[in-house]
Amino acid sequence: MAVTDPNDQLKELNSALSGVESVLDLDAMRREIVTLRDEAADPGLWNDQERAQRVTRRLSNLETELGRVEGLRRRLDDVAVLYELAETEDDAETREEADRELIAIRAEVEQLEIRTLMSGEYDAREALITINSQAGGVDAADFAQQLQRMYLRWAERHGYPTQVYDTSYAEEAGIKSTTFAIKAPYAYGTLRGEHGTHRMVRISQYDNQGRRQTSFAGVDIVPVVEQTDHVDIPEDEIRVDVYRSSGPGGQGVNTTDSAVRITHLPTGIVVSCQNERSQLQNRATAMSVLQAKLLERKRQEEAEKMNELRGEGTSSWGTQIRNYVVHPYQIVKDLRTGVEAGNPTSVLDGDIDDFIEAEIRWLRQRETS
């Protein structure tokens, strides 16, 4: 830590927290909370289940975020008093307690500073994640399933709700593809740096000769669409197929053709949903997923056009982004930020915050340079 004197550290953290409070605009958050509380108190709100869930989720998230910032401000004031007490009483034990609290406060302020870096148009949205197995046969399908679990475990660690819309299981092991949502504010801004190709190197458990296998899986991250988004999809531009929902090994989820697959004919984008019992619900969810993918496609095309007008090259940060090596040594390394970890098992269990925070800083620096 560069700053060692407690008073200097307190001044530094006070300045950093003031910057966070300014960017987050706490007064605006408080006003929105009052409005949302009034909406939540309306007895007729639950006549529209989707709107009610959106209102209550937004209210809960805002209250949590505001409480976190206000709590940090109180803790920072309290630790200053603790240092004064330690100095007055010449109490080494109190000084050690204050030092520990200051370290904890610094870590939380740094996390909040990461949050303030997410200022893109869609960064505040929930995230829609699609994972596809690529080259590598059975190992790639198994790797794709490990990545799905990694993100779901990451969300679970943070208390973020998730919903799996569709999973296509491979014949021998693993999955061909999956689509799921992480329903938390700023999930897209937090995870968008994960977009790209992930590479696994290990001894294949599916090779009877125990040879080393390299496999690949693609991760696609898009923001969830909202009512304010305009994504026009004419009926004659889509093909809708219905089929029977199924689980691993062909186990039937239900006995009706309720699963829905929608193909967008002009682009070839295919989306599926089988998590609901009703065909109508699955179709509505699949259409939302398709809208999200088309919105992101439109955004990327506009960004590429602006880059051409500015004389800049086309963005390529979404290609191969991270290596997961289990053999002959153990390491997970991000190819853009250089962040690495020596425990692939922990990373695949959802311990990816260091990678994500570095990506956010890398993307922000890249977009503002």
N, C-alpha and C positions, 0 to 999 in steps of 0.2 A: 504494500500500500504506500503510495507516494507521500500522502499526507499523514503524519504520525501524531501531531499535537491534537488532543481532543477538541480544543476550541476551533482549530482550523478545520478539522473534520466536520464539526457541527455546522460551521459556516458553509462549507462546500455542499453538504447534504441539504441544508436549508435552501441554498440557491438552486440545487438540482430539483428538489421537490416543488419549489415555486414555479420552475419552468414546466414541470409536469402538470401542475394545477392550471397553469395558464393555457397550455395546449388542450387539455381535456375540457376546459371551460366548465368549472364546477357549478357556476350559477345557472348555466343552460341545462346542465344535468338535473339540477334541483327543480327547475321549472318543468322539465319533461316528466320527472317523477310525479309531480303534483297532478299534471294532466293525465298521466297513465293511471294514477290511483283513482281519479274521478271516473275514468272509463271502466276500471276494474270493479268499481262499486255499483255500476249500472246493472240492475237485475236482468236486463235483456241481452247483456253481452254474450252469454253462453248459448243464445239462439244461433249464433254463428261460431261453431266450435273452433274453426281454423283461426278466425280473428281473435277469439278469446285466448287461445293458446299463445298467439303471437304477442298480444298485449301483456299477458301475465309473465311470459318469458322475458320480454324486453324490460318490464318493470323490475323483475327479480335481478336481472343482470345489471341494470343501472344502479339499483340500491346496493348491490354487492360491490360494484366498482367504486361508487361514491364512498361507501363505508370503508373500503380499503385505503383510499387516499386520505380521508379524514382521520382514520385510525393511525396511519403513518405520521401524520402531522402531530397528533397527540403524543405518540411514542417519542418523536424527536424532541418535543418540549419536555417530556418526562425525563429523558436520558440526560438532558442538559442540567436539570435539577439534581439528578443522581450524581453527576460529576461534581457539582457544587458541594453537595453533601459529603462526598468522599474527600474532597479537598479540605473542607471545614473540619471534619472529624478525623482527618488523616487515616482513613479507613481503607486498607488495601483490598479487603473483600468486596466492599461496595464499588471500588474502582474496577475490579475485575468483572463484576456484574454489569457495570456500565459499558465496559469494553465489549463484552459479548453481545449486549443489546445493540450497540452501535454497528457491529459487524452484520447483525441480522437486518437492521434497518437499511444499511447500505445495499445489501443484496436485493431487498424488495424495491428500493428506489431504482436500482439499475434495471430490474424487470419492468417497472413502469415506464422507464425511459425508452425501452424497446417498444413498448406499446405506442408511444407517441410518434415513432418513426413510421407507423402505418397510416399514411394519409392519402392513399390512392383512392380513386373513385369508388371502387368496390371492396376495399379492404375491410370495411366494417361488416361485410356480409358473412353469412354462414357459408360453409364450404361443402362442395360436392366433389367426391373423390372417385375416380375410376381407375382400377388397376387391371392391366392385361399382361398375361404371360407372353414372353417373346421367345427369342432363340434359346434353346437349351432343353427342349423336350420335357420329360417328367420333372426334371429338376427345376425348370423354369416355372412350371405350374405350382410346384411346392414352394418355390421362392415367392411367387405372387401371393400365395396364401399367408406366408410369413409376414409379408409387407402389410396385408390387410390387418392381421392381428396386431402388428406394430402400431399402426395408426389408431386402431380401436383401443388398445391398451394405453396409448398416450392420452387419448381423450378421457378414458376412465380415470387415469391418474389426476387429471385436472378437473374432474367432475363435470365434463361436457357430455350432454346427451348425444347419442348417435342413433342412426336408423339405416339399416341395410335394405336397399331397394331390390337388389338382384345379385345372385351369385350363380355363375355357370361353372359347375364342377368338371374337372378333367376325369378321364376314364380311369387312370391308374391311381393318381394321387394329386392333391392340390386343386387349384382352380384355373380355369381358362380366363375368367374375368369376374370382376365384382364392381358394383356401384353402391356407395353409401354416403350419407350426409353426416357432418359434424355440426350439430345445431347449437352453436355458441357465437356470440358477437365477435367479430374480428377473426373468426376461424379461417376465412379465406386469406386475409392479410397475413396471418400467422404462418399458414402452410403453403402459400403459393410458390415459395422457393423450392418445395419438394417436387415440383413438376419436372418430369424428365425421365431418363432411363437409369435404372438402378442395376448394378452388376454384382453377382454373387460368385465367389470362387470357393469350392469346397470338395471334399471327397464325396462322390455321389453314393448315397445309400441305395440308389436304384440300379447301380452298375455292379454286376456280380464279380467283376474284376477289381472293384474298389479303386477305380481311376479318378483323377481329379477332373471336375466338371465346371465349366463356366456357363452361367445362365443369366438371362436378362429379364427384367419386368419393367413395363412402362407405367408411370404414375401420372395421371391427368387431374389437375386441380382447377375447378371453375367456381365462380361465385353463384350462390343460389339466387334465382330470379325473384323479384318482388313485384307487387302490383303496379308499381310506377314504371316498370320496364315495358317497352313496346317491342314484342317479338311476334311478327305476323307470320303464321304458318298456314297457308291455304291447304284445304283438305286434299286437293288433287296433287299436292307435293309430298304426301306421306302414304306409306303402306302399313296397315295395321294387321298383325298376325296374332292370333290367340293360341295358347297351348296349355298343357297341364303343368302346373307347378311341380317341381321335384327337388329333392335334396340329394345328398351324397349317395352314390351307388344306385340312383334311380328311385329312392324311397319317395313315395307319394306324399305331398304335403296336404293335398285335398283331392277330391275326386271329380272336380269340374275344371273346364278349360278357362281358368281365371287369369293365368299369367298373360301379359301383353308385351309384344315386341313391336316397336315402331321404327320404320326405316324412313329417313328423310331423303327422298329421291335425288334432289339436286346436289347434295353434298355427300351422300352415302353414309351419313352418321346413323348408327343403329343404337337404340336404347331399349332396355327391358325393365320390367318390374313384375315381381311375383310375391311381394311380401304381404299384400293385402288379400283378404278372402274374396273381395268383390272385383269382378272384371272392370267395372266402371272406375273403382278406386285405383286399380292398377294402371288403367289407361290415363287417368288424370295425373298420377305421379310420374308416369313415363313421359307425358307431354311436358311436365315441369322440368324434368331432366333434359329433354331435348331443347327446350327453350334456353336453359342455362348454357348448354353447349353451343347453341347458335349465337347467343349473346356474346360469349367469350370469343367465338370465331370472328364475329363482327368487330369486336374490340381489337383483336390481334391484327386484322386486316387494316383497320384504321391506323393503328400504331405503325405498321410497316409502310403504309402510304406516307405518313408524316416523316418517317425516317428517310424515305426516298427523296421527299421534297427538301429535307435538310442536308441531303447528300451523305447520310449515314448508312452503314451496312444493316442488313436484316438481323434481328435479334436471334441468337443461337444458344441462349443460356439454358434452354429446356432440353438439351441433348443429354448425353451421359453425365450424371452429376455425382454419383457416389459409388464407391466400391466397398463391398462387404467380403472380407477375405477370412476364411476359417482354416484354410490349409494352403500353403505350408506354414504359415504363421497366422496370428489372429489380430486383425485390425479393421476398423471401419474408417474410411477417409473420404471427405468431401473434396471433389476435384476443383471446386471454385474457391472456397474459403480456406482450404487447408486444414480445417478442423478434423481431428481424428480421435478415436477411442480404441482402447485395447481390449474391449470386452464385447464382441459381437452379440453374445447372448443377451446382455443387458440392453443393448441398442434395439434388438429385435423384440424386446419385451416392452418397448415404448419409451426408453430413456433417450430421447432425441432432442431435448431442449437446447443443449449446447449447439447442435447443428442448426436448429431452427433460428436461434437468436443470431448466429453468425450470418445466416442467409438473409435475414431481414436487414441487417446492417449492410451486407454486400449489395443487395438489390437497391436499397436506398441510395448508397453511394454511386451505384451505376446509373441510376435514373436521374440523379441531380448533377452528375459530372458533365 
